[in-house]
Amino acid sequence: MLILSRKIDEKIKIGNDITITLIDVHGDQVKIGVEAPKDVKVFRQEVFDAIQNENKAAVVAEADGNEKAISAVSALSKLLKK
């Protein structure tokens, strides 16, 4: 991890397209500004984690739904063979 010290209004560049600016410091709270292309998604960590958890839950639910659908098709297929 790279650790940098910055004063208010000083910037950090990430690659050619991303700029982070220190906006304000009040006690233990720091405000930063992030300039990035629209195709670069920028999230707070807790929001990113929540999105990841929702995506994982959706995959599990879809797999469960697929298993139920396969079981239903299998049961129907057996009934049609009789």
mmCIF file of the N, C-alpha and C atoms, coordinates in Angstrom:
data_MODEL
# 
_entry.id   MODEL 
# 
loop_
_atom_site.group_PDB 
_atom_site.id 
_atom_site.type_symbol 
_atom_site.label_atom_id 
_atom_site.label_alt_id 
_atom_site.label_comp_id 
_atom_site.label_asym_id 
_atom_site.label_entity_id 
_atom_site.label_seq_id 
_atom_site.pdbx_PDB_ins_code 
_atom_site.Cartn_x 
_atom_site.Cartn_y 
_atom_site.Cartn_z 
_atom_site.occupancy 
_atom_site.B_iso_or_equiv 
_atom_site.pdbx_formal_charge 
_atom_site.auth_seq_id 
_atom_site.auth_comp_id 
_atom_site.auth_asym_id 
_atom_site.auth_atom_id 
_atom_site.pdbx_PDB_model_num 
ATOM 1   N N  . MET A 1 1  ? 0.856   -1.170  0.000   1.00 0.00 ? 1  MET A N  1 
ATOM 2   C CA . MET A 1 1  ? 0.000   0.000   0.000   1.00 0.00 ? 1  MET A CA 1 
ATOM 3   C C  . MET A 1 1  ? 0.903   1.235   0.000   1.00 0.00 ? 1  MET A C  1 
ATOM 4   N N  . LEU A 1 2  ? 0.594   2.156   -0.855  1.00 0.00 ? 2  LEU A N  1 
ATOM 5   C CA . LEU A 1 2  ? 1.290   3.436   -0.919  1.00 0.00 ? 2  LEU A CA 1 
ATOM 6   C C  . LEU A 1 2  ? 0.566   4.412   -0.005  1.00 0.00 ? 2  LEU A C  1 
ATOM 7   N N  . ILE A 1 3  ? 1.288   5.054   0.889   1.00 0.00 ? 3  ILE A N  1 
ATOM 8   C CA . ILE A 1 3  ? 0.701   6.035   1.798   1.00 0.00 ? 3  ILE A CA 1 
ATOM 9   C C  . ILE A 1 3  ? 1.285   7.395   1.461   1.00 0.00 ? 3  ILE A C  1 
ATOM 10  N N  . LEU A 1 4  ? 0.407   8.375   1.206   1.00 0.00 ? 4  LEU A N  1 
ATOM 11  C CA . LEU A 1 4  ? 0.834   9.717   0.820   1.00 0.00 ? 4  LEU A CA 1 
ATOM 12  C C  . LEU A 1 4  ? 0.254   10.743  1.777   1.00 0.00 ? 4  LEU A C  1 
ATOM 13  N N  . SER A 1 5  ? 1.017   11.781  2.042   1.00 0.00 ? 5  SER A N  1 
ATOM 14  C CA . SER A 1 5  ? 0.512   12.921  2.806   1.00 0.00 ? 5  SER A CA 1 
ATOM 15  C C  . SER A 1 5  ? 0.140   14.016  1.827   1.00 0.00 ? 5  SER A C  1 
ATOM 16  N N  . ARG A 1 6  ? -1.008  14.618  2.016   1.00 0.00 ? 6  ARG A N  1 
ATOM 17  C CA . ARG A 1 6  ? -1.478  15.690  1.137   1.00 0.00 ? 6  ARG A CA 1 
ATOM 18  C C  . ARG A 1 6  ? -2.071  16.798  1.986   1.00 0.00 ? 6  ARG A C  1 
ATOM 19  N N  . LYS A 1 7  ? -1.979  18.009  1.494   1.00 0.00 ? 7  LYS A N  1 
ATOM 20  C CA . LYS A 1 7  ? -2.636  19.154  2.120   1.00 0.00 ? 7  LYS A CA 1 
ATOM 21  C C  . LYS A 1 7  ? -3.900  19.456  1.322   1.00 0.00 ? 7  LYS A C  1 
ATOM 22  N N  . ILE A 1 8  ? -4.796  20.247  1.915   1.00 0.00 ? 8  ILE A N  1 
ATOM 23  C CA . ILE A 1 8  ? -6.043  20.605  1.243   1.00 0.00 ? 8  ILE A CA 1 
ATOM 24  C C  . ILE A 1 8  ? -5.731  21.203  -0.126  1.00 0.00 ? 8  ILE A C  1 
ATOM 25  N N  . ASP A 1 9  ? -6.498  20.780  -1.121  1.00 0.00 ? 9  ASP A N  1 
ATOM 26  C CA . ASP A 1 9  ? -6.402  21.166  -2.533  1.00 0.00 ? 9  ASP A CA 1 
ATOM 27  C C  . ASP A 1 9  ? -5.235  20.515  -3.274  1.00 0.00 ? 9  ASP A C  1 
ATOM 28  N N  . GLU A 1 10 ? -4.443  19.681  -2.608  1.00 0.00 ? 10 GLU A N  1 
ATOM 29  C CA . GLU A 1 10 ? -3.404  18.946  -3.322  1.00 0.00 ? 10 GLU A CA 1 
ATOM 30  C C  . GLU A 1 10 ? -4.025  17.688  -3.921  1.00 0.00 ? 10 GLU A C  1 
ATOM 31  N N  . LYS A 1 11 ? -3.426  17.207  -4.992  1.00 0.00 ? 11 LYS A N  1 
ATOM 32  C CA . LYS A 1 11 ? -4.006  16.118  -5.771  1.00 0.00 ? 11 LYS A CA 1 
ATOM 33  C C  . LYS A 1 11 ? -3.083  14.904  -5.815  1.00 0.00 ? 11 LYS A C  1 
ATOM 34  N N  . ILE A 1 12 ? -3.702  13.782  -6.143  1.00 0.00 ? 12 ILE A N  1 
ATOM 35  C CA . ILE A 1 12 ? -2.996  12.531  -6.405  1.00 0.00 ? 12 ILE A CA 1 
ATOM 36  C C  . ILE A 1 12 ? -3.488  12.041  -7.756  1.00 0.00 ? 12 ILE A C  1 
ATOM 37  N N  . LYS A 1 13 ? -2.590  11.654  -8.633  1.00 0.00 ? 13 LYS A N  1 
ATOM 38  C CA . LYS A 1 13 ? -2.955  11.110  -9.951  1.00 0.00 ? 13 LYS A CA 1 
ATOM 39  C C  . LYS A 1 13 ? -2.819  9.595   -9.916  1.00 0.00 ? 13 LYS A C  1 
ATOM 40  N N  . ILE A 1 14 ? -3.816  8.929   -10.490 1.00 0.00 ? 14 ILE A N  1 
ATOM 41  C CA . ILE A 1 14 ? -3.764  7.480   -10.674 1.00 0.00 ? 14 ILE A CA 1 
ATOM 42  C C  . ILE A 1 14 ? -3.867  7.243   -12.170 1.00 0.00 ? 14 ILE A C  1 
ATOM 43  N N  . GLY A 1 15 ? -2.796  6.791   -12.769 1.00 0.00 ? 15 GLY A N  1 
ATOM 44  C CA . GLY A 1 15 ? -2.767  6.654   -14.220 1.00 0.00 ? 15 GLY A CA 1 
ATOM 45  C C  . GLY A 1 15 ? -2.940  8.012   -14.867 1.00 0.00 ? 15 GLY A C  1 
ATOM 46  N N  . ASN A 1 16 ? -3.465  8.024   -16.086 1.00 0.00 ? 16 ASN A N  1 
ATOM 47  C CA . ASN A 1 16 ? -3.667  9.272   -16.819 1.00 0.00 ? 16 ASN A CA 1 
ATOM 48  C C  . ASN A 1 16 ? -5.034  9.884   -16.588 1.00 0.00 ? 16 ASN A C  1 
ATOM 49  N N  . ASP A 1 17 ? -5.991  9.078   -16.109 1.00 0.00 ? 17 ASP A N  1 
ATOM 50  C CA . ASP A 1 17 ? -7.389  9.496   -16.133 1.00 0.00 ? 17 ASP A CA 1 
ATOM 51  C C  . ASP A 1 17 ? -8.037  9.735   -14.783 1.00 0.00 ? 17 ASP A C  1 
ATOM 52  N N  . ILE A 1 18 ? -7.377  9.408   -13.696 1.00 0.00 ? 18 ILE A N  1 
ATOM 53  C CA . ILE A 1 18 ? -8.013  9.514   -12.387 1.00 0.00 ? 18 ILE A CA 1 
ATOM 54  C C  . ILE A 1 18 ? -7.234  10.492  -11.516 1.00 0.00 ? 18 ILE A C  1 
ATOM 55  N N  . THR A 1 19 ? -7.977  11.446  -10.923 1.00 0.00 ? 19 THR A N  1 
ATOM 56  C CA . THR A 1 19 ? -7.372  12.427  -10.030 1.00 0.00 ? 19 THR A CA 1 
ATOM 57  C C  . THR A 1 19 ? -8.139  12.422  -8.716  1.00 0.00 ? 19 THR A C  1 
ATOM 58  N N  . ILE A 1 20 ? -7.408  12.358  -7.614  1.00 0.00 ? 20 ILE A N  1 
ATOM 59  C CA . ILE A 1 20 ? -8.003  12.437  -6.282  1.00 0.00 ? 20 ILE A CA 1 
ATOM 60  C C  . ILE A 1 20 ? -7.527  13.740  -5.659  1.00 0.00 ? 20 ILE A C  1 
ATOM 61  N N  . THR A 1 21 ? -8.474  14.523  -5.157  1.00 0.00 ? 21 THR A N  1 
ATOM 62  C CA . THR A 1 21 ? -8.150  15.813  -4.557  1.00 0.00 ? 21 THR A CA 1 
ATOM 63  C C  . THR A 1 21 ? -8.592  15.815  -3.101  1.00 0.00 ? 21 THR A C  1 
ATOM 64  N N  . LEU A 1 22 ? -7.709  16.257  -2.212  1.00 0.00 ? 22 LEU A N  1 
ATOM 65  C CA . LEU A 1 22 ? -8.072  16.415  -0.812  1.00 0.00 ? 22 LEU A CA 1 
ATOM 66  C C  . LEU A 1 22 ? -8.877  17.707  -0.693  1.00 0.00 ? 22 LEU A C  1 
ATOM 67  N N  . ILE A 1 23 ? -10.121 17.588  -0.290  1.00 0.00 ? 23 ILE A N  1 
ATOM 68  C CA . ILE A 1 23 ? -11.035 18.724  -0.247  1.00 0.00 ? 23 ILE A CA 1 
ATOM 69  C C  . ILE A 1 23 ? -11.040 19.395  1.127   1.00 0.00 ? 23 ILE A C  1 
ATOM 70  N N  . ASP A 1 24 ? -11.156 18.585  2.193   1.00 0.00 ? 24 ASP A N  1 
ATOM 71  C CA . ASP A 1 24 ? -11.308 19.168  3.520   1.00 0.00 ? 24 ASP A CA 1 
ATOM 72  C C  . ASP A 1 24 ? -10.932 18.144  4.575   1.00 0.00 ? 24 ASP A C  1 
ATOM 73  N N  . VAL A 1 25 ? -10.496 18.628  5.730   1.00 0.00 ? 25 VAL A N  1 
ATOM 74  C CA . VAL A 1 25 ? -10.210 17.766  6.878   1.00 0.00 ? 25 VAL A CA 1 
ATOM 75  C C  . VAL A 1 25 ? -10.853 18.403  8.099   1.00 0.00 ? 25 VAL A C  1 
ATOM 76  N N  . HIS A 1 26 ? -11.729 17.644  8.776   1.00 0.00 ? 26 HIS A N  1 
ATOM 77  C CA . HIS A 1 26 ? -12.368 18.088  10.017  1.00 0.00 ? 26 HIS A CA 1 
ATOM 78  C C  . HIS A 1 26 ? -12.216 16.969  11.030  1.00 0.00 ? 26 HIS A C  1 
ATOM 79  N N  . GLY A 1 27 ? -11.327 17.129  11.979  1.00 0.00 ? 27 GLY A N  1 
ATOM 80  C CA . GLY A 1 27 ? -11.109 16.092  12.992  1.00 0.00 ? 27 GLY A CA 1 
ATOM 81  C C  . GLY A 1 27 ? -10.674 14.801  12.331  1.00 0.00 ? 27 GLY A C  1 
ATOM 82  N N  . ASP A 1 28 ? -11.453 13.725  12.522  1.00 0.00 ? 28 ASP A N  1 
ATOM 83  C CA . ASP A 1 28 ? -11.094 12.431  11.949  1.00 0.00 ? 28 ASP A CA 1 
ATOM 84  C C  . ASP A 1 28 ? -11.804 12.169  10.626  1.00 0.00 ? 28 ASP A C  1 
ATOM 85  N N  . GLN A 1 29 ? -12.457 13.187  10.058  1.00 0.00 ? 29 GLN A N  1 
ATOM 86  C CA . GLN A 1 29 ? -13.150 13.027  8.782   1.00 0.00 ? 29 GLN A CA 1 
ATOM 87  C C  . GLN A 1 29 ? -12.390 13.767  7.683   1.00 0.00 ? 29 GLN A C  1 
ATOM 88  N N  . VAL A 1 30 ? -12.169 13.061  6.583   1.00 0.00 ? 30 VAL A N  1 
ATOM 89  C CA . VAL A 1 30 ? -11.472 13.622  5.431   1.00 0.00 ? 30 VAL A CA 1 
ATOM 90  C C  . VAL A 1 30 ? -12.411 13.577  4.238   1.00 0.00 ? 30 VAL A C  1 
ATOM 91  N N  . LYS A 1 31 ? -12.514 14.680  3.519   1.00 0.00 ? 31 LYS A N  1 
ATOM 92  C CA . LYS A 1 31 ? -13.332 14.708  2.307   1.00 0.00 ? 31 LYS A CA 1 
ATOM 93  C C  . LYS A 1 31 ? -12.403 14.730  1.109   1.00 0.00 ? 31 LYS A C  1 
ATOM 94  N N  . ILE A 1 32 ? -12.669 13.811  0.179   1.00 0.00 ? 32 ILE A N  1 
ATOM 95  C CA . ILE A 1 32 ? -11.869 13.754  -1.034  1.00 0.00 ? 32 ILE A CA 1 
ATOM 96  C C  . ILE A 1 32 ? -12.779 13.871  -2.245  1.00 0.00 ? 32 ILE A C  1 
ATOM 97  N N  . GLY A 1 33 ? -12.222 14.363  -3.315  1.00 0.00 ? 33 GLY A N  1 
ATOM 98  C CA . GLY A 1 33 ? -12.931 14.396  -4.583  1.00 0.00 ? 33 GLY A CA 1 
ATOM 99  C C  . GLY A 1 33 ? -12.249 13.438  -5.542  1.00 0.00 ? 33 GLY A C  1 
ATOM 100 N N  . VAL A 1 34 ? -13.034 12.728  -6.330  1.00 0.00 ? 34 VAL A N  1 
ATOM 101 C CA . VAL A 1 34 ? -12.495 11.774  -7.293  1.00 0.00 ? 34 VAL A CA 1 
ATOM 102 C C  . VAL A 1 34 ? -12.966 12.176  -8.683  1.00 0.00 ? 34 VAL A C  1 
ATOM 103 N N  . GLU A 1 35 ? -12.025 12.440  -9.564  1.00 0.00 ? 35 GLU A N  1 
ATOM 104 C CA . GLU A 1 35 ? -12.338 12.697  -10.969 1.00 0.00 ? 35 GLU A CA 1 
ATOM 105 C C  . GLU A 1 35 ? -11.888 11.477  -11.759 1.00 0.00 ? 35 GLU A C  1 
ATOM 106 N N  . ALA A 1 36 ? -12.842 10.869  -12.465 1.00 0.00 ? 36 ALA A N  1 
ATOM 107 C CA . ALA A 1 36 ? -12.543 9.665   -13.234 1.00 0.00 ? 36 ALA A CA 1 
ATOM 108 C C  . ALA A 1 36 ? -13.469 9.623   -14.438 1.00 0.00 ? 36 ALA A C  1 
ATOM 109 N N  . PRO A 1 37 ? -13.064 8.916   -15.494 1.00 0.00 ? 37 PRO A N  1 
ATOM 110 C CA . PRO A 1 37 ? -13.957 8.758   -16.646 1.00 0.00 ? 37 PRO A CA 1 
ATOM 111 C C  . PRO A 1 37 ? -15.263 8.087   -16.220 1.00 0.00 ? 37 PRO A C  1 
ATOM 112 N N  . LYS A 1 38 ? -16.320 8.357   -16.975 1.00 0.00 ? 38 LYS A N  1 
ATOM 113 C CA . LYS A 1 38 ? -17.636 7.804   -16.631 1.00 0.00 ? 38 LYS A CA 1 
ATOM 114 C C  . LYS A 1 38 ? -17.656 6.284   -16.629 1.00 0.00 ? 38 LYS A C  1 
ATOM 115 N N  . ASP A 1 39 ? -16.787 5.634   -17.397 1.00 0.00 ? 39 ASP A N  1 
ATOM 116 C CA . ASP A 1 39 ? -16.785 4.170   -17.437 1.00 0.00 ? 39 ASP A CA 1 
ATOM 117 C C  . ASP A 1 39 ? -16.062 3.550   -16.240 1.00 0.00 ? 39 ASP A C  1 
ATOM 118 N N  . VAL A 1 40 ? -15.430 4.373   -15.398 1.00 0.00 ? 40 VAL A N  1 
ATOM 119 C CA . VAL A 1 40 ? -14.757 3.881   -14.195 1.00 0.00 ? 40 VAL A CA 1 
ATOM 120 C C  . VAL A 1 40 ? -15.722 4.042   -13.028 1.00 0.00 ? 40 VAL A C  1 
ATOM 121 N N  . LYS A 1 41 ? -16.093 2.940   -12.419 1.00 0.00 ? 41 LYS A N  1 
ATOM 122 C CA . LYS A 1 41 ? -17.014 2.985   -11.289 1.00 0.00 ? 41 LYS A CA 1 
ATOM 123 C C  . LYS A 1 41 ? -16.223 3.279   -10.013 1.00 0.00 ? 41 LYS A C  1 
ATOM 124 N N  . VAL A 1 42 ? -16.724 4.225   -9.229  1.00 0.00 ? 42 VAL A N  1 
ATOM 125 C CA . VAL A 1 42 ? -16.080 4.611   -7.974  1.00 0.00 ? 42 VAL A CA 1 
ATOM 126 C C  . VAL A 1 42 ? -17.099 4.423   -6.861  1.00 0.00 ? 42 VAL A C  1 
ATOM 127 N N  . PHE A 1 43 ? -16.764 3.586   -5.873  1.00 0.00 ? 43 PHE A N  1 
ATOM 128 C CA . PHE A 1 43 ? -17.670 3.295   -4.767  1.00 0.00 ? 43 PHE A CA 1 
ATOM 129 C C  . PHE A 1 43 ? -16.943 3.447   -3.439  1.00 0.00 ? 43 PHE A C  1 
ATOM 130 N N  . ARG A 1 44 ? -17.710 3.761   -2.380  1.00 0.00 ? 44 ARG A N  1 
ATOM 131 C CA . ARG A 1 44 ? -17.177 3.613   -1.033  1.00 0.00 ? 44 ARG A CA 1 
ATOM 132 C C  . ARG A 1 44 ? -17.043 2.106   -0.787  1.00 0.00 ? 44 ARG A C  1 
ATOM 133 N N  . GLN A 1 45 ? -16.102 1.702   0.045   1.00 0.00 ? 45 GLN A N  1 
ATOM 134 C CA . GLN A 1 45 ? -15.842 0.280   0.271   1.00 0.00 ? 45 GLN A CA 1 
ATOM 135 C C  . GLN A 1 45 ? -17.085 -0.460  0.742   1.00 0.00 ? 45 GLN A C  1 
ATOM 136 N N  . GLU A 1 46 ? -17.837 0.133   1.689   1.00 0.00 ? 46 GLU A N  1 
ATOM 137 C CA . GLU A 1 46 ? -19.012 -0.569  2.222   1.00 0.00 ? 46 GLU A CA 1 
ATOM 138 C C  . GLU A 1 46 ? -20.095 -0.740  1.157   1.00 0.00 ? 46 GLU A C  1 
ATOM 139 N N  . VAL A 1 47 ? -20.204 0.196   0.231   1.00 0.00 ? 47 VAL A N  1 
ATOM 140 C CA . VAL A 1 47 ? -21.165 0.061   -0.863  1.00 0.00 ? 47 VAL A CA 1 
ATOM 141 C C  . VAL A 1 47 ? -20.696 -1.030  -1.827  1.00 0.00 ? 47 VAL A C  1 
ATOM 142 N N  . PHE A 1 48 ? -19.409 -1.033  -2.144  1.00 0.00 ? 48 PHE A N  1 
ATOM 143 C CA . PHE A 1 48 ? -18.841 -2.063  -3.013  1.00 0.00 ? 48 PHE A CA 1 
ATOM 144 C C  . PHE A 1 48 ? -19.069 -3.452  -2.417  1.00 0.00 ? 48 PHE A C  1 
ATOM 145 N N  . ASP A 1 49 ? -18.809 -3.591  -1.108  1.00 0.00 ? 49 ASP A N  1 
ATOM 146 C CA . ASP A 1 49 ? -19.009 -4.887  -0.438  1.00 0.00 ? 49 ASP A CA 1 
ATOM 147 C C  . ASP A 1 49 ? -20.467 -5.325  -0.496  1.00 0.00 ? 49 ASP A C  1 
ATOM 148 N N  . ALA A 1 50 ? -21.396 -4.387  -0.300  1.00 0.00 ? 50 ALA A N  1 
ATOM 149 C CA . ALA A 1 50 ? -22.823 -4.715  -0.365  1.00 0.00 ? 50 ALA A CA 1 
ATOM 150 C C  . ALA A 1 50 ? -23.218 -5.170  -1.765  1.00 0.00 ? 50 ALA A C  1 
ATOM 151 N N  . ILE A 1 51 ? -22.689 -4.514  -2.782  1.00 0.00 ? 51 ILE A N  1 
ATOM 152 C CA . ILE A 1 51 ? -22.969 -4.905  -4.173  1.00 0.00 ? 51 ILE A CA 1 
ATOM 153 C C  . ILE A 1 51 ? -22.437 -6.308  -4.430  1.00 0.00 ? 51 ILE A C  1 
ATOM 154 N N  . GLN A 1 52 ? -21.224 -6.583  -3.976  1.00 0.00 ? 52 GLN A N  1 
ATOM 155 C CA . GLN A 1 52 ? -20.633 -7.914  -4.161  1.00 0.00 ? 52 GLN A CA 1 
ATOM 156 C C  . GLN A 1 52 ? -21.486 -8.984  -3.480  1.00 0.00 ? 52 GLN A C  1 
ATOM 157 N N  . ASN A 1 53 ? -21.935 -8.695  -2.253  1.00 0.00 ? 53 ASN A N  1 
ATOM 158 C CA . ASN A 1 53 ? -22.763 -9.672  -1.523  1.00 0.00 ? 53 ASN A CA 1 
ATOM 159 C C  . ASN A 1 53 ? -24.093 -9.909  -2.235  1.00 0.00 ? 53 ASN A C  1 
ATOM 160 N N  . GLU A 1 54 ? -24.703 -8.849  -2.745  1.00 0.00 ? 54 GLU A N  1 
ATOM 161 C CA . GLU A 1 54 ? -25.955 -8.998  -3.488  1.00 0.00 ? 54 GLU A CA 1 
ATOM 162 C C  . GLU A 1 54 ? -25.745 -9.816  -4.755  1.00 0.00 ? 54 GLU A C  1 
ATOM 163 N N  . ASN A 1 55 ? -24.640 -9.580  -5.441  1.00 0.00 ? 55 ASN A N  1 
ATOM 164 C CA . ASN A 1 55 ? -24.343 -10.341 -6.659  1.00 0.00 ? 55 ASN A CA 1 
ATOM 165 C C  . ASN A 1 55 ? -24.159 -11.824 -6.344  1.00 0.00 ? 55 ASN A C  1 
ATOM 166 N N  . LYS A 1 56 ? -23.448 -12.112 -5.259  1.00 0.00 ? 56 LYS A N  1 
ATOM 167 C CA . LYS A 1 56 ? -23.255 -13.508 -4.864  1.00 0.00 ? 56 LYS A CA 1 
ATOM 168 C C  . LYS A 1 56 ? -24.590 -14.161 -4.507  1.00 0.00 ? 56 LYS A C  1 
ATOM 169 N N  . ALA A 1 57 ? -25.450 -13.437 -3.783  1.00 0.00 ? 57 ALA A N  1 
ATOM 170 C CA . ALA A 1 57 ? -26.758 -13.975 -3.407  1.00 0.00 ? 57 ALA A CA 1 
ATOM 171 C C  . ALA A 1 57 ? -27.611 -14.225 -4.647  1.00 0.00 ? 57 ALA A C  1 
ATOM 172 N N  . ALA A 1 58 ? -27.514 -13.347 -5.630  1.00 0.00 ? 58 ALA A N  1 
ATOM 173 C CA . ALA A 1 58 ? -28.292 -13.525 -6.867  1.00 0.00 ? 58 ALA A CA 1 
ATOM 174 C C  . ALA A 1 58 ? -27.837 -14.762 -7.623  1.00 0.00 ? 58 ALA A C  1 
ATOM 175 N N  . VAL A 1 59 ? -26.538 -15.019 -7.636  1.00 0.00 ? 59 VAL A N  1 
ATOM 176 C CA . VAL A 1 59 ? -26.010 -16.207 -8.320  1.00 0.00 ? 59 VAL A CA 1 
ATOM 177 C C  . VAL A 1 59 ? -26.506 -17.468 -7.629  1.00 0.00 ? 59 VAL A C  1 
ATOM 178 N N  . VAL A 1 60 ? -26.487 -17.465 -6.297  1.00 0.00 ? 60 VAL A N  1 
ATOM 179 C CA . VAL A 1 60 ? -26.961 -18.627 -5.540  1.00 0.00 ? 60 VAL A CA 1 
ATOM 180 C C  . VAL A 1 60 ? -28.450 -18.839 -5.798  1.00 0.00 ? 60 VAL A C  1 
ATOM 181 N N  . ALA A 1 61 ? -29.229 -17.760 -5.771  1.00 0.00 ? 61 ALA A N  1 
ATOM 182 C CA . ALA A 1 61 ? -30.678 -17.872 -6.005  1.00 0.00 ? 61 ALA A CA 1 
ATOM 183 C C  . ALA A 1 61 ? -30.957 -18.363 -7.421  1.00 0.00 ? 61 ALA A C  1 
ATOM 184 N N  . GLU A 1 62 ? -30.189 -17.882 -8.394  1.00 0.00 ? 62 GLU A N  1 
ATOM 185 C CA . GLU A 1 62 ? -30.382 -18.322 -9.782  1.00 0.00 ? 62 GLU A CA 1 
ATOM 186 C C  . GLU A 1 62 ? -30.052 -19.801 -9.919  1.00 0.00 ? 62 GLU A C  1 
ATOM 187 N N  . ALA A 1 63 ? -28.970 -20.240 -9.276  1.00 0.00 ? 63 ALA A N  1 
ATOM 188 C CA . ALA A 1 63 ? -28.596 -21.658 -9.337  1.00 0.00 ? 63 ALA A CA 1 
ATOM 189 C C  . ALA A 1 63 ? -29.687 -22.512 -8.699  1.00 0.00 ? 63 ALA A C  1 
ATOM 190 N N  . ASP A 1 64 ? -30.227 -22.043 -7.568  1.00 0.00 ? 64 ASP A N  1 
ATOM 191 C CA . ASP A 1 64 ? -31.303 -22.773 -6.893  1.00 0.00 ? 64 ASP A CA 1 
ATOM 192 C C  . ASP A 1 64 ? -32.538 -22.833 -7.787  1.00 0.00 ? 64 ASP A C  1 
ATOM 193 N N  . GLY A 1 65 ? -32.864 -21.717 -8.434  1.00 0.00 ? 65 GLY A N  1 
ATOM 194 C CA . GLY A 1 65 ? -34.003 -21.683 -9.351  1.00 0.00 ? 65 GLY A CA 1 
ATOM 195 C C  . GLY A 1 65 ? -33.805 -22.612 -10.529 1.00 0.00 ? 65 GLY A C  1 
ATOM 196 N N  . ASN A 1 66 ? -32.561 -22.663 -11.053 1.00 0.00 ? 66 ASN A N  1 
ATOM 197 C CA . ASN A 1 66 ? -32.259 -23.559 -12.170 1.00 0.00 ? 66 ASN A CA 1 
ATOM 198 C C  . ASN A 1 66 ? -32.410 -25.023 -11.759 1.00 0.00 ? 66 ASN A C  1 
ATOM 199 N N  . GLU A 1 67 ? -31.967 -25.344 -10.548 1.00 0.00 ? 67 GLU A N  1 
ATOM 200 C CA . GLU A 1 67 ? -32.104 -26.732 -10.065 1.00 0.00 ? 67 GLU A CA 1 
ATOM 201 C C  . GLU A 1 67 ? -33.585 -27.117 -9.959  1.00 0.00 ? 67 GLU A C  1 
ATOM 202 N N  . LYS A 1 68 ? -34.404 -26.189 -9.456  1.00 0.00 ? 68 LYS A N  1 
ATOM 203 C CA . LYS A 1 68 ? -35.843 -26.468 -9.342  1.00 0.00 ? 68 LYS A CA 1 
ATOM 204 C C  . LYS A 1 68 ? -36.467 -26.634 -10.717 1.00 0.00 ? 68 LYS A C  1 
ATOM 205 N N  . ALA A 1 69 ? -36.052 -25.809 -11.662 1.00 0.00 ? 69 ALA A N  1 
ATOM 206 C CA . ALA A 1 69 ? -36.593 -25.901 -13.024 1.00 0.00 ? 69 ALA A CA 1 
ATOM 207 C C  . ALA A 1 69 ? -36.198 -27.227 -13.665 1.00 0.00 ? 69 ALA A C  1 
ATOM 208 N N  . ILE A 1 70 ? -34.946 -27.641 -13.467 1.00 0.00 ? 70 ILE A N  1 
ATOM 209 C CA . ILE A 1 70 ? -34.472 -28.911 -14.038 1.00 0.00 ? 70 ILE A CA 1 
ATOM 210 C C  . ILE A 1 70 ? -35.255 -30.071 -13.415 1.00 0.00 ? 70 ILE A C  1 
ATOM 211 N N  . SER A 1 71 ? -35.487 -30.007 -12.097 1.00 0.00 ? 71 SER A N  1 
ATOM 212 C CA . SER A 1 71 ? -36.257 -31.060 -11.433 1.00 0.00 ? 71 SER A CA 1 
ATOM 213 C C  . SER A 1 71 ? -37.679 -31.113 -11.969 1.00 0.00 ? 71 SER A C  1 
ATOM 214 N N  . ALA A 1 72 ? -38.290 -29.956 -12.192 1.00 0.00 ? 72 ALA A N  1 
ATOM 215 C CA . ALA A 1 72 ? -39.663 -29.908 -12.709 1.00 0.00 ? 72 ALA A CA 1 
ATOM 216 C C  . ALA A 1 72 ? -39.724 -30.474 -14.118 1.00 0.00 ? 72 ALA A C  1 
ATOM 217 N N  . VAL A 1 73 ? -38.752 -30.132 -14.957 1.00 0.00 ? 73 VAL A N  1 
ATOM 218 C CA . VAL A 1 73 ? -38.715 -30.650 -16.331 1.00 0.00 ? 73 VAL A CA 1 
ATOM 219 C C  . VAL A 1 73 ? -38.507 -32.154 -16.301 1.00 0.00 ? 73 VAL A C  1 
ATOM 220 N N  . SER A 1 74 ? -37.649 -32.613 -15.428 1.00 0.00 ? 74 SER A N  1 
ATOM 221 C CA . SER A 1 74 ? -37.392 -34.050 -15.312 1.00 0.00 ? 74 SER A CA 1 
ATOM 222 C C  . SER A 1 74 ? -38.657 -34.798 -14.886 1.00 0.00 ? 74 SER A C  1 
ATOM 223 N N  . ALA A 1 75 ? -39.366 -34.245 -13.898 1.00 0.00 ? 75 ALA A N  1 
ATOM 224 C CA . ALA A 1 75 ? -40.600 -34.880 -13.436 1.00 0.00 ? 75 ALA A CA 1 
ATOM 225 C C  . ALA A 1 75 ? -41.641 -34.892 -14.538 1.00 0.00 ? 75 ALA A C  1 
ATOM 226 N N  . LEU A 1 76 ? -41.775 -33.791 -15.258 1.00 0.00 ? 76 LEU A N  1 
ATOM 227 C CA . LEU A 1 76 ? -42.730 -33.716 -16.368 1.00 0.00 ? 76 LEU A CA 1 
ATOM 228 C C  . LEU A 1 76 ? -42.363 -34.715 -17.462 1.00 0.00 ? 76 LEU A C  1 
ATOM 229 N N  . SER A 1 77 ? -41.062 -34.825 -17.744 1.00 0.00 ? 77 SER A N  1 
ATOM 230 C CA . SER A 1 77 ? -40.604 -35.767 -18.753 1.00 0.00 ? 77 SER A CA 1 
ATOM 231 C C  . SER A 1 77 ? -40.968 -37.197 -18.370 1.00 0.00 ? 77 SER A C  1 
ATOM 232 N N  . LYS A 1 78 ? -40.805 -37.552 -17.102 1.00 0.00 ? 78 LYS A N  1 
ATOM 233 C CA . LYS A 1 78 ? -41.164 -38.880 -16.634 1.00 0.00 ? 78 LYS A CA 1 
ATOM 234 C C  . LYS A 1 78 ? -42.655 -39.132 -16.769 1.00 0.00 ? 78 LYS A C  1 
ATOM 235 N N  . LEU A 1 79 ? -43.463 -38.107 -16.466 1.00 0.00 ? 79 LEU A N  1 
ATOM 236 C CA . LEU A 1 79 ? -44.921 -38.250 -16.587 1.00 0.00 ? 79 LEU A CA 1 
ATOM 237 C C  . LEU A 1 79 ? -45.331 -38.455 -18.035 1.00 0.00 ? 79 LEU A C  1 
ATOM 238 N N  . LEU A 1 80 ? -44.675 -37.760 -18.948 1.00 0.00 ? 80 LEU A N  1 
ATOM 239 C CA . LEU A 1 80 ? -45.013 -37.866 -20.375 1.00 0.00 ? 80 LEU A CA 1 
ATOM 240 C C  . LEU A 1 80 ? -44.611 -39.205 -20.948 1.00 0.00 ? 80 LEU A C  1 
ATOM 241 N N  . LYS A 1 81 ? -43.618 -39.856 -20.380 1.00 0.00 ? 81 LYS A N  1 
ATOM 242 C CA . LYS A 1 81 ? -43.175 -41.154 -20.887 1.00 0.00 ? 81 LYS A CA 1 
ATOM 243 C C  . LYS A 1 81 ? -44.130 -42.269 -20.498 1.00 0.00 ? 81 LYS A C  1 
ATOM 244 N N  . LYS A 1 82 ? -44.988 -42.043 -19.513 1.00 0.00 ? 82 LYS A N  1 
ATOM 245 C CA . LYS A 1 82 ? -45.912 -43.087 -19.043 1.00 0.00 ? 82 LYS A CA 1 
ATOM 246 C C  . LYS A 1 82 ? -47.028 -43.299 -19.987 1.00 0.00 ? 82 LYS A C  1 
# 
